[in-house]
Amino acid sequence: MSAVRRLVVEADGGSRGNPGPAGYGAVVIDAATGETLAEAAEYIGVATNNVAEYRGLIAGLTAAKALFPDAGDALRVHVRMDSKLVVEQMSGRWKIKHPDMKPLAARAAAILPPSSVTYEWIPRAQNKHADRLANEAMDAGRDGRQWEASASTAELDAPARTPLPDRGPPGDAAAGAAKARAALAAARGAADAGTLFEVDTPEETEPTDGTAAPQVGWAAAPDLGAPATFVLLRHGETLLTPEKRFSGSGGTDPELSAVGRDQAAWAAAHFAALGTVQEIVSSPLRRCRETAAAVADRLGLDVRIEDGLRETDFGAWEGLTFGEVRERYGDDLTAWLADPETAPTGGGESFAEVAERVAAARDRLTARYAGRTVLAVTHVTPIKTLVRLALEAPAQAMFRMELSAASISTVAYYGDGNASVRLLNDTSHLR
């Protein structure tokens, strides 16, 4: 039996505009020594962040395979990326719905046997090598040229790596890197020729790769630094709130009522007294922007709009009560309550789609505000989704939470990806 070859692939991609000028970077590392065996980077023209991230993954896996082309099933590759989307989709836990992502994910999955590849999300700070490579590629494209390995300084900015024990010999790194470069050139040619293909993606499965999970609970852990703390403030009441009508992102976008404006003012006084909020982000919908503005005016802060925090689009149910929806669309409502993949009548968003959007916003915000306390003014579904994901609870847990207008919930996110729910539906600041 061949000796097991264990490699680590770190990959990243970026777009200056999303979509905009884009590039990717990938590095192959020997798991035993921490030695860099191969680097890859490329300017790919105008593309989105997600496309660039998938191209980085493809480049990294292609380079890893080229290092040991005869290893077969003895090759083991552990992929580390700061893209939660790519990691969750390639792990089979999130479905891939975007037409641009499906062929790229299929191509990545076909490079090595699925049993040979595992995936791990890491904070952006731990992915500096690949990030620098991607930025070098984008800089090269800006200057009208392609990235060259001989001019790269990305490894100089990479974090120190701790070798993993008992991982087998690294092989001939110089010869392997040459094979990797040749394989990547061939892969780029295939991409330019339009040979991407599409296959069905797997349904959600339990992870079986045996990789270590983040330390949780009372387990001993290294000092992870101050977390990104999200103080989640539901907007104040609108005229629809006390009537418990569906009010999402596909409806009339109502303003705060007189009661809602009072609630926003009380929340502002509460946060001013605490003095802990350092940043404010808000859903783009009017009721949240008005609530956020009341707090921002009191604290002297700006409000950044985050589209990912908008409420669910409830389709044809917008403006209706639960009872009215039951009467008019009973079968659709029953299906929606039973299955997070089911969307409301008339082309609204499913809870699964909202969860993917909210998780992407969470990842952007935690990377941007690491170590800071952020007030996020948003809606019922995004807040329940953030709490549910932090607890790793099933989608049905959303129906077991109560969130009052202008209530406060808090979730802290640490550098290892772990989360801690600290508060839920606090209304003690309301008079």
C-alpha positions as CSV (number, residue, x, y, z in Angstrom):
1,M,0.0,0.0,0.0
2,S,1.3,3.5,-0.9
3,A,2.2,5.8,1.9
4,V,-0.4,8.4,2.6
5,R,0.4,11.8,1.3
6,R,-1.2,14.6,3.3
7,L,-1.4,18.1,1.9
8,V,-3.1,21.3,2.9
9,V,-4.6,23.6,0.3
10,E,-5.3,27.3,1.3
11,A,-7.3,29.2,-1.4
12,D,-8.9,32.6,-1.8
13,G,-10.4,34.8,-4.4
14,G,-11.5,38.4,-4.6
15,S,-13.3,40.9,-6.8
16,R,-12.8,44.6,-6.8
17,G,-16.4,45.5,-7.4
18,N,-18.3,42.2,-7.1
19,P,-18.5,41.8,-10.0
20,G,-15.3,43.6,-11.0
21,P,-11.7,42.9,-11.8
22,A,-11.1,39.5,-10.1
23,G,-8.3,37.1,-9.2
24,Y,-7.5,34.1,-7.1
25,G,-4.7,32.6,-5.1
26,A,-3.9,29.2,-3.9
27,V,-1.1,27.5,-2.0
28,V,-0.3,23.9,-1.4
29,I,1.4,23.1,1.9
30,D,3.0,19.9,3.2
31,A,1.0,19.0,6.3
32,A,4.0,17.4,8.0
33,T,6.5,20.2,7.6
34,G,4.4,23.3,6.9
35,E,6.6,23.8,3.8
36,T,5.0,25.5,0.8
37,L,5.1,23.1,-2.2
38,A,3.3,25.1,-4.8
39,E,1.7,28.5,-5.4
40,A,-0.9,29.5,-8.0
41,A,-2.5,32.9,-8.8
42,E,-4.3,34.3,-11.8
43,Y,-6.2,37.4,-12.9
44,I,-9.5,36.2,-14.4
45,G,-11.1,39.4,-15.7
46,V,-14.4,40.6,-14.4
47,A,-16.1,38.1,-12.1
48,T,-17.8,38.0,-8.6
49,N,-16.1,37.1,-5.3
50,N,-17.7,33.7,-5.3
51,V,-16.5,32.8,-8.8
52,A,-13.0,33.9,-7.9
53,E,-13.1,31.8,-4.7
54,Y,-14.2,28.7,-6.6
55,R,-11.5,29.3,-9.2
56,G,-8.9,29.5,-6.3
57,L,-10.2,26.2,-5.0
58,I,-9.9,24.5,-8.4
59,A,-6.4,25.8,-8.8
60,G,-5.3,24.6,-5.4
61,L,-6.8,21.1,-5.8
62,T,-5.3,20.8,-9.3
63,A,-1.9,21.8,-8.0
64,A,-2.2,19.3,-5.1
65,K,-3.0,16.5,-7.5
66,A,-0.1,17.4,-9.8
67,L,2.4,17.2,-6.9
68,F,1.7,13.5,-6.5
69,P,-0.1,12.3,-9.6
70,D,0.4,8.6,-8.9
71,A,-0.7,8.7,-5.2
72,G,-4.3,7.7,-6.1
73,D,-6.4,7.1,-3.0
74,A,-3.3,7.6,-0.8
75,L,-3.5,11.4,-1.3
76,R,-5.3,13.3,1.4
77,V,-6.0,17.0,1.0
78,H,-7.4,19.3,3.7
79,V,-8.8,22.5,2.2
80,R,-8.8,25.7,4.3
81,M,-10.7,28.8,3.1
82,D,-12.3,31.9,4.7
83,S,-15.3,31.6,2.3
84,K,-18.1,30.0,4.4
85,L,-20.1,29.7,1.3
86,V,-17.6,27.5,-0.6
87,V,-16.7,25.4,2.4
88,E,-20.4,24.6,3.3
89,Q,-21.3,24.0,-0.3
90,M,-18.3,21.7,-1.1
91,S,-18.9,19.9,2.2
92,G,-22.5,19.1,1.1
93,R,-24.2,21.0,3.8
94,W,-25.6,23.8,1.7
95,K,-27.2,23.3,-1.7
96,I,-25.8,25.1,-4.7
97,K,-28.5,27.1,-6.5
98,H,-26.6,29.8,-8.4
99,P,-26.0,28.8,-12.0
100,D,-22.5,30.2,-12.0
101,M,-21.5,28.2,-9.0
102,K,-22.8,24.8,-10.0
103,P,-20.3,24.0,-12.8
104,L,-17.4,25.4,-10.8
105,A,-18.3,23.3,-7.8
106,A,-18.7,20.2,-10.0
107,R,-15.3,20.8,-11.6
108,A,-13.7,21.2,-8.1
109,A,-15.4,18.0,-6.9
110,A,-14.1,16.0,-9.9
111,I,-10.4,16.7,-9.4
112,L,-9.9,14.3,-6.6
113,P,-12.1,11.5,-5.1
114,P,-14.5,13.1,-2.6
115,S,-13.2,10.8,0.2
116,S,-9.7,12.3,-0.3
117,V,-10.7,16.0,0.4
118,T,-11.9,17.6,3.6
119,Y,-12.9,21.3,4.1
120,E,-12.5,23.7,7.0
121,W,-13.5,27.4,7.4
122,I,-10.8,29.6,8.8
123,P,-10.8,33.3,9.6
124,R,-9.4,35.6,7.0
125,A,-6.4,36.4,9.2
126,Q,-5.3,32.8,8.9
127,N,-5.6,32.8,5.1
128,K,-3.1,35.6,4.4
129,H,-0.9,33.7,2.0
130,A,-3.7,32.9,-0.4
131,D,-5.2,36.3,0.1
132,R,-2.0,38.0,-0.8
133,L,-1.6,35.8,-3.9
134,A,-5.2,36.8,-5.0
135,N,-4.4,40.5,-4.6
136,E,-1.1,40.1,-6.4
137,A,-3.0,38.6,-9.3
138,M,-5.6,41.4,-9.3
139,D,-2.7,44.0,-9.2
140,A,-1.1,42.3,-12.1
141,G,-4.4,42.4,-14.1
142,R,-4.8,46.1,-13.3
143,D,-1.4,46.7,-14.8
144,G,-2.2,44.7,-18.0
145,R,-0.1,41.6,-17.2
146,Q,-0.5,38.2,-15.6
147,W,0.8,37.1,-12.2
148,E,4.3,35.6,-12.1
149,A,5.5,33.2,-9.4
150,S,9.0,34.6,-9.5
151,A,7.9,38.1,-8.5
152,S,5.6,37.0,-5.7
153,T,6.2,38.0,-2.1
154,A,3.0,36.5,-0.7
155,E,4.7,33.9,1.4
156,L,6.6,36.5,3.3
157,D,3.3,37.7,4.8
158,A,1.9,34.2,5.6
159,P,1.3,33.3,9.2
160,A,3.7,30.8,10.8
161,R,2.4,27.2,10.4
162,T,2.6,24.4,12.9
163,P,3.5,21.1,11.2
164,L,1.1,18.2,11.8
165,P,2.8,15.0,13.2
166,D,2.9,11.6,11.5
167,R,1.9,12.9,8.1
168,G,4.4,11.1,5.9
169,P,7.3,12.4,3.7
170,P,6.8,15.6,1.6
171,G,8.3,14.2,-1.6
172,D,10.3,16.1,-4.1
173,A,8.9,19.6,-3.7
174,A,10.8,21.2,-6.5
175,A,9.7,18.6,-9.1
176,G,6.2,18.6,-7.7
177,A,5.9,22.4,-8.0
178,A,6.9,22.1,-11.7
179,K,4.2,19.5,-12.2
180,A,1.7,21.7,-10.4
181,R,2.5,24.7,-12.7
182,A,2.1,22.5,-15.8
183,A,-1.2,21.2,-14.5
184,L,-2.5,24.6,-13.7
185,A,-1.6,25.9,-17.1
186,A,-3.6,23.0,-18.6
187,A,-6.5,23.7,-16.3
188,R,-6.5,27.4,-17.3
189,G,-6.6,26.3,-20.9
190,A,-9.6,24.1,-20.2
191,A,-11.4,26.9,-18.5
192,D,-10.7,29.3,-21.4
193,A,-12.0,26.6,-23.8
194,G,-15.3,26.6,-21.9
195,T,-15.1,23.0,-20.7
196,L,-16.8,23.6,-17.4
197,F,-19.6,21.1,-16.8
198,E,-22.6,20.8,-14.5
199,V,-23.8,18.0,-12.3
200,D,-26.3,17.6,-9.6
201,T,-24.9,18.5,-6.1
202,P,-25.4,16.2,-3.2
203,E,-28.2,16.6,-0.7
204,E,-27.3,17.7,2.8
205,T,-25.2,15.1,4.7
206,E,-23.6,14.7,8.0
207,P,-19.8,15.4,7.9
208,T,-17.8,12.2,8.1
209,D,-14.2,13.4,7.5
210,G,-13.2,13.3,11.1
211,T,-11.7,16.7,11.1
212,A,-11.4,18.5,14.5
213,A,-14.3,20.8,15.4
214,P,-13.8,24.2,17.1
215,Q,-13.5,23.9,20.9
216,V,-16.8,24.6,22.6
217,G,-18.3,24.8,26.0
218,W,-15.9,24.5,28.9
219,A,-13.1,22.9,26.9
220,A,-9.7,24.5,27.2
221,A,-8.9,26.8,24.3
222,P,-6.1,29.2,23.2
223,D,-6.6,32.9,23.6
224,L,-8.8,33.7,20.6
225,G,-8.9,37.4,21.4
226,A,-12.0,39.6,21.7
227,P,-14.9,38.3,19.6
228,A,-17.0,40.2,17.1
229,T,-20.1,40.9,19.2
230,F,-23.4,41.4,17.3
231,V,-26.0,43.2,19.3
232,L,-29.2,42.3,17.3
233,L,-31.9,44.9,17.6
234,R,-35.2,44.2,16.0
235,H,-36.8,47.3,14.5
236,G,-39.6,49.2,16.3
237,E,-43.2,48.6,15.5
238,T,-45.0,49.6,12.3
239,L,-48.7,49.7,11.8
240,L,-48.5,46.0,10.7
241,T,-46.7,44.7,13.7
242,P,-49.4,44.6,16.3
243,E,-51.7,42.9,13.8
244,K,-49.1,40.2,13.2
245,R,-49.1,40.6,9.5
246,F,-46.4,39.2,7.2
247,S,-44.1,42.1,6.5
248,G,-41.0,41.2,4.5
249,S,-38.8,42.7,1.8
250,G,-41.4,42.2,-0.9
251,G,-44.2,44.3,0.6
252,T,-44.9,48.0,1.1
253,D,-41.8,48.8,3.2
254,P,-43.7,50.5,6.0
255,E,-42.3,53.3,8.2
256,L,-42.2,53.2,12.0
257,S,-45.5,53.9,13.8
258,A,-45.6,56.4,16.7
259,V,-45.1,53.5,19.1
260,G,-42.2,52.3,17.0
261,R,-40.5,55.7,17.1
262,D,-40.8,55.7,20.9
263,Q,-39.3,52.2,21.0
264,A,-36.4,53.4,18.8
265,A,-35.8,56.3,21.2
266,W,-35.8,54.1,24.2
267,A,-33.3,51.7,22.6
268,A,-31.1,54.7,21.7
269,A,-31.1,55.9,25.3
270,H,-30.3,52.3,26.5
271,F,-27.3,52.0,24.2
272,A,-26.1,55.5,25.1
273,A,-26.1,54.5,28.8
274,L,-24.2,51.3,28.1
275,G,-21.6,53.0,25.9
276,T,-20.5,49.7,24.3
277,V,-21.7,50.0,20.7
278,Q,-18.9,50.9,18.3
279,E,-20.4,50.3,14.9
280,I,-24.0,50.3,13.5
281,V,-25.2,48.3,10.5
282,S,-28.8,48.1,9.3
283,S,-31.1,46.3,6.9
284,P,-32.0,48.5,3.9
285,L,-35.7,48.4,4.8
286,R,-37.2,51.7,6.0
287,R,-38.3,50.5,9.5
288,C,-34.8,49.4,10.3
289,R,-33.1,52.4,8.8
290,E,-35.3,54.7,11.0
291,T,-34.6,52.6,14.1
292,A,-30.9,52.6,13.4
293,A,-30.9,56.4,12.7
294,A,-32.4,57.1,16.1
295,V,-29.6,55.2,17.8
296,A,-26.9,56.6,15.5
297,D,-28.0,60.1,16.2
298,R,-27.8,59.5,20.0
299,L,-24.4,57.8,19.7
300,G,-22.8,60.0,17.1
301,L,-22.1,57.1,14.8
302,D,-22.7,56.4,11.1
303,V,-25.0,53.6,9.8
304,R,-23.7,51.1,7.2
305,I,-26.4,49.4,5.2
306,E,-26.1,45.6,4.9
307,D,-28.4,44.1,2.3
308,G,-28.0,40.6,3.6
309,L,-29.9,41.6,6.8
310,R,-33.1,42.4,5.0
311,E,-36.3,40.5,6.0
312,T,-37.6,37.4,4.0
313,D,-39.6,38.1,0.9
314,F,-43.0,36.6,1.8
315,G,-44.3,36.7,-1.8
316,A,-48.1,36.7,-2.0
317,W,-48.4,36.6,1.8
318,E,-47.1,40.1,2.3
319,G,-49.6,42.1,4.3
320,L,-51.7,39.1,5.3
321,T,-52.2,37.6,8.8
322,F,-51.4,34.0,9.5
323,G,-55.1,33.2,9.5
324,E,-55.6,34.9,6.1
325,V,-52.8,32.9,4.6
326,R,-54.1,29.7,6.1
327,E,-57.5,30.4,4.5
328,R,-56.2,31.4,1.1
329,Y,-53.1,29.3,0.7
330,G,-53.5,26.5,3.2
331,D,-51.5,23.8,1.4
332,D,-48.6,26.2,0.6
333,L,-48.5,27.3,4.3
334,T,-48.4,23.7,5.5
335,A,-45.6,22.9,3.2
336,W,-43.7,26.0,4.2
337,L,-44.0,25.2,7.9
338,A,-42.7,21.7,7.3
339,D,-39.8,22.3,4.9
340,P,-37.2,25.1,5.1
341,E,-36.6,24.6,1.3
342,T,-40.2,25.6,0.5
343,A,-40.9,29.3,-0.5
344,P,-44.1,31.2,0.3
345,T,-46.7,31.4,-2.4
346,G,-45.8,33.6,-5.4
347,G,-42.1,33.4,-5.5
348,G,-40.9,34.5,-2.1
349,E,-37.8,33.3,-0.3
350,S,-37.5,30.0,1.5
351,F,-35.9,29.9,5.0
352,A,-33.0,28.0,3.4
353,E,-32.3,30.8,1.0
354,V,-32.6,33.4,3.7
355,A,-30.2,31.4,5.9
356,E,-27.6,31.3,3.1
357,R,-27.9,35.0,2.6
358,V,-27.7,35.8,6.3
359,A,-24.8,33.5,6.9
360,A,-22.8,35.3,4.1
361,A,-23.6,38.7,5.7
362,R,-22.5,37.3,9.1
363,D,-19.2,36.2,7.7
364,R,-18.6,39.6,6.0
365,L,-19.4,41.4,9.2
366,T,-17.4,39.2,11.5
367,A,-14.3,39.6,9.3
368,R,-14.8,43.4,9.1
369,Y,-15.5,44.0,12.8
370,A,-13.4,41.4,14.6
371,G,-12.9,42.4,18.2
372,R,-15.6,45.1,18.0
373,T,-19.2,45.4,19.2
374,V,-21.7,46.0,16.4
375,L,-25.3,47.0,16.6
376,A,-27.2,45.2,13.8
377,V,-30.7,46.6,13.3
378,T,-32.7,43.9,11.4
379,H,-35.8,41.8,11.4
380,V,-37.3,38.7,13.0
381,T,-36.1,36.1,10.5
382,P,-32.5,37.3,10.2
383,I,-32.2,37.5,14.0
384,K,-33.7,34.0,14.6
385,T,-31.5,32.7,11.8
386,L,-28.3,34.0,13.4
387,V,-29.3,32.6,16.8
388,R,-30.2,29.2,15.2
389,L,-27.0,29.0,13.3
390,A,-25.0,29.9,16.4
391,L,-26.7,27.1,18.3
392,E,-26.4,24.7,15.3
393,A,-30.1,24.1,15.7
394,P,-32.4,22.8,12.9
395,A,-34.5,25.2,10.9
396,Q,-37.6,24.3,12.8
397,A,-36.1,25.9,15.9
398,M,-37.1,29.3,14.3
399,F,-40.7,28.5,15.3
400,R,-39.7,28.1,18.9
401,M,-38.4,31.6,19.4
402,E,-40.2,34.8,20.3
403,L,-38.9,38.2,19.2
404,S,-40.7,41.3,20.3
405,A,-40.5,44.6,18.5
406,A,-37.4,46.6,19.5
407,S,-36.1,43.6,21.4
408,I,-32.3,42.9,21.9
409,S,-30.5,39.7,21.3
410,T,-26.7,39.2,21.3
411,V,-24.3,36.7,19.7
412,A,-20.5,36.7,19.9
413,Y,-18.3,35.2,17.2
414,Y,-14.7,34.1,17.9
415,G,-11.7,33.7,15.7
416,D,-12.1,29.9,15.4
417,G,-15.6,30.1,14.0
418,N,-17.3,29.3,17.3
419,A,-20.2,31.4,18.5
420,S,-21.8,32.1,21.8
421,V,-25.5,33.2,22.3
422,R,-25.5,35.7,25.2
423,L,-29.0,37.2,25.1
424,L,-32.4,36.6,23.4
425,N,-35.5,38.9,23.2
426,D,-34.6,41.3,26.0
427,T,-37.2,44.1,26.3
428,S,-36.2,45.5,29.7
429,H,-35.2,48.8,28.0
430,L,-38.7,49.5,26.8
431,R,-41.0,51.5,29.0
